[in-house]
């Protein structure tokens, strides 16, 4: 089954701009986390959100183009391979006016039990949410 992509707008703030006049690279990680959280909050049940948390164990980012305060962007995210307590999440950040890809990101997330903060196997009900 193919993963269902989820889209969300990105708001560039004045404080996101660095001394070179473009969005600072660290801000992209914030956008990735915001897109993942928005996706999770959109698809998960209240019980799932209460009983589980996600943590990042790895980020890979390809910065393809610069973006600026006036840039209009959106993020598309989807879940890839799932193995045990870990899942891959992909995020593409695009310019809404040109549809050109600004950045491509692959992140590895680990599902934790909210009560004891230990890794928890991703079950079929979770997989079905993402597919």
C-alpha positions as CSV (number, residue, x, y, z in Angstrom):
1,X,0.0,0.0,0.0
2,X,1.2,3.5,-0.8
3,X,1.6,6.1,1.9
4,X,-0.9,8.9,2.1
5,X,0.9,12.3,1.8
6,X,-0.1,15.1,4.0
7,X,0.4,18.8,3.1
8,X,0.8,21.9,5.3
9,X,1.7,25.5,4.7
10,X,5.0,26.9,6.0
11,X,5.1,30.3,7.5
12,X,8.5,32.1,7.3
13,X,9.1,34.5,10.2
14,X,11.5,37.3,10.3
15,X,13.6,35.5,13.0
16,X,14.0,32.6,10.5
17,X,16.3,34.7,8.3
18,X,20.0,34.6,9.0
19,X,22.8,37.1,8.3
20,X,23.0,35.9,4.7
21,X,19.4,37.0,4.1
22,X,17.9,33.6,3.6
23,X,16.2,31.0,5.9
24,X,18.8,29.5,8.3
25,X,19.4,25.8,7.8
26,X,18.3,25.0,11.4
27,X,14.8,26.3,10.6
28,X,14.2,23.5,8.2
29,X,14.4,21.0,11.1
30,X,11.7,23.0,12.9
31,X,9.5,22.9,9.8
32,X,10.1,19.1,9.5
33,X,9.0,18.6,13.1
34,X,6.0,20.9,12.6
35,X,4.9,19.0,9.5
36,X,5.3,15.6,11.3
37,X,3.4,16.8,14.3
38,X,0.6,18.3,12.2
39,X,0.3,15.0,10.3
40,X,0.2,12.9,13.5
41,X,-2.3,15.3,15.1
42,X,-4.5,15.0,12.1
43,X,-4.6,11.2,11.8
44,X,-4.2,9.9,15.3
45,X,-7.0,9.2,17.8
46,X,-6.9,11.1,21.1
47,X,-6.0,7.8,22.8
48,X,-3.1,7.2,20.5
49,X,-1.8,10.8,21.2
50,X,-2.2,10.3,24.9
51,X,-0.4,6.9,25.1
52,X,2.4,7.5,22.6
53,X,5.1,10.0,21.7
54,X,7.5,10.1,18.8
55,X,11.2,11.0,19.0
56,X,13.7,11.6,16.2
57,X,16.9,9.5,15.9
58,X,18.2,10.7,12.6
59,X,17.7,13.6,10.0
60,X,19.1,13.7,6.5
61,X,18.6,17.0,4.6
62,X,19.3,17.9,1.1
63,X,19.2,21.7,0.7
64,X,18.4,22.3,-3.0
65,X,17.5,26.0,-3.1
66,X,17.5,29.0,-0.8
67,X,14.3,30.6,0.4
68,X,13.7,34.0,1.8
69,X,11.2,36.0,3.9
70,X,8.9,36.6,1.0
71,X,9.0,32.9,-0.2
72,X,5.7,31.0,-0.1
73,X,6.3,27.4,0.9
74,X,4.5,24.2,1.8
75,X,5.6,20.8,3.2
76,X,4.5,17.5,2.0
77,X,5.2,14.6,4.3
78,X,4.6,10.8,4.3
79,X,5.7,7.8,6.1
80,X,8.0,5.3,4.5
81,X,9.4,2.0,5.7
82,X,8.3,0.8,9.2
83,X,10.4,-1.6,11.2
84,X,9.7,-2.5,14.8
85,X,9.5,0.8,16.7
86,X,11.1,2.9,14.0
87,X,9.6,4.5,10.9
88,X,11.0,6.6,8.1
89,X,9.3,9.9,7.4
90,X,9.9,12.0,4.3
91,X,9.3,15.7,3.9
92,X,9.6,17.7,0.7
93,X,9.5,21.5,1.1
94,X,8.4,23.3,-2.1
95,X,7.8,26.8,-3.4
96,X,4.1,27.2,-3.9
97,X,4.5,29.6,-6.9
98,X,7.1,27.6,-8.9
99,X,6.5,24.1,-7.4
100,X,10.3,23.7,-7.2
101,X,11.7,21.6,-4.4
102,X,13.6,23.6,-1.9
103,X,14.6,20.8,0.4
104,X,14.2,17.0,0.7
105,X,14.3,15.4,4.1
106,X,14.4,11.9,5.4
107,X,13.9,11.4,9.2
108,X,13.9,8.3,11.3
109,X,11.4,8.4,14.1
110,X,11.0,6.1,17.1
111,X,7.6,5.4,18.7
112,X,7.7,5.5,22.5
113,X,5.2,4.5,25.2
114,X,4.3,7.9,26.8
115,X,4.2,6.4,30.3
116,X,7.7,4.8,30.5
117,X,9.4,6.4,27.5
118,X,10.5,3.1,26.1
119,X,10.4,2.1,22.4
120,X,7.1,0.5,21.4
121,X,6.5,-1.7,18.3
122,X,4.5,0.1,15.7
123,X,1.3,-2.0,15.3
124,X,-1.0,-2.6,12.4
125,X,-3.5,0.1,13.5
126,X,-0.7,2.7,13.4
127,X,0.5,1.5,10.0
128,X,-3.1,1.7,8.6
129,X,-3.3,5.4,9.7
130,X,-0.3,6.2,7.5
131,X,-1.3,4.2,4.4
